[in-house]
Amino acid sequence: MNIDFFMMQGAGNRIMVVDRRNDEITPPSAAQLRLLGNATTGPGFDQLMWITPADDSSLHANYRVFNADGSEVEQCGNGVRCVARVIARGTSEREFQLEGPVGVVEARLLADNSVSVSMGPPEFEPAKIPFIADLKSDLYSLEVSGAEFDVSVLSMGNPHCVLQVADTDTTDVGELGPAVETHERFPARTNVGFMAIRGRDAIDLRVHERGVGETRACGTGACAAVVAGQRLGHLSHTVTVSLPGGQLVVSWRGGAEPVWLTGNAEFTSEESIDL
């Protein structure tokens, strides 16, 4: 069976988008996803976004998110922006309501073809992240490889652990990332962000993504890092996040307000593959 797809990128995050709104089929199996996600055996991606009709006819589409390791996950900020660009093809509409695994997401196409998406409010209750802790806190002490780290833990629809570092270039993401991702206090594993604060409106960030490894960008990771920095009093309402693959802008007004993520979503190719 052949499927058509778009290869896209958002801040360097490699996104494969499959639009099945007109002829729904079952998504690839975990084994097929691993082959597709590996650049040696398939197109290679960090995340695959699978688009189908929304259950609610007032919404534009439904999307599901799959990682390169074959797992299905809750959210991908860079991927949602790519979904919005795909849905916008052939229409004059600039605002879209998308149905995802964790609820409805609003997406807006801007004049420069960048996309803003409402990622919903952050979740700090440990049981809902999920994270094992007796009480909710802005900082937790986490023992990793014999060392203690002060970390922020929250959910942006998917779990995140944020560590503040002096310099992202010299941080051993390759060792610490997997160790934190699989820490016993994260029952569903976690994404891991390494944040260096450069001012009240700018941070550097590297992200080890759950089920993928380090990627060039992570939209929900950027949101989580900015929210963590704001909660600790270090960052302002709107922050530019510099990742290895490019820049994203994150805005949050606190409380139950949604976190807004803005960045590019670019087509790199349009292809077909036989599953």
Phi, psi and omega in degrees: 000128178271139171234139174271148180206161173252137166262130184223170174216143175231109183057029179094350176288122184278117185239128172258127183240125177244121183257107181244036180291333184264342180207088184295134172224166179290135177301160178302153176290168179301320179295318177295320178299320179296322177292317179294322184286341180272123184294346177280326184249355181205194179293333182082124178208163169272315177224148171248129178254121185251112186260132176223171176297147178285147174296325178267116185294346178280349180262160186279325183189165171250148175224148172239156187236128178234138176272166182294341179275004178094355182277149173264133184235176191275328190201154174206106184297317178293324178294321179297320177299320178294320177302316180298320179295321179295315181294331182286344180299130177078011178225155177269356181295147180237353179232138187223144174251116186245137182261115181242181182301333183248015177127193184273134179243134176265133179234139180232126174275128182265171186299330181269012181072006168285168185229134172254134178232141176272114186268006181081172180283151176288157178242128183247351182290120187309316184295335183268355182284310354268149180211138182274111178203149180286322184223152175289139181208158174284334178224140175235150173268125183235125178270122182225122178053041176083002180240154179259133179234139170273122186230152169260138182230129180200170176242136169247044190092340173220156188284142179222142172238125185244126177249132175272129182232162180284323185209120181292332182294328184259002180280135181277075181297324182298330178266312184288323183304303180297326181294320179285318181308318186259014180300143185297342180279356176247092185300331180253019187063179184206156166280150186231120179252138178244108191249130171245119183277125182253355181164180183289345181234022180206134174223156166259147184211137167237144185229128167266114184270137177304125177080002182231316190103192180290133177241168182284345177196158176209114184294311179293330176295321176296317178299313182298319181295316180295316178299316179299315180295324177294317181298331179271000177084013185266339189234155179274187186291328181235128188226136172272126183252118179262116179247166180304330182267352181151195185246145173232156176242129181240132178233135176210133181261005175091174177060225181270010178291148178287154173270129179257133181240126182235134178184183182281162172209104192239140175282134175248330176195162173234122191221178175219148180216147179267113179291000000 
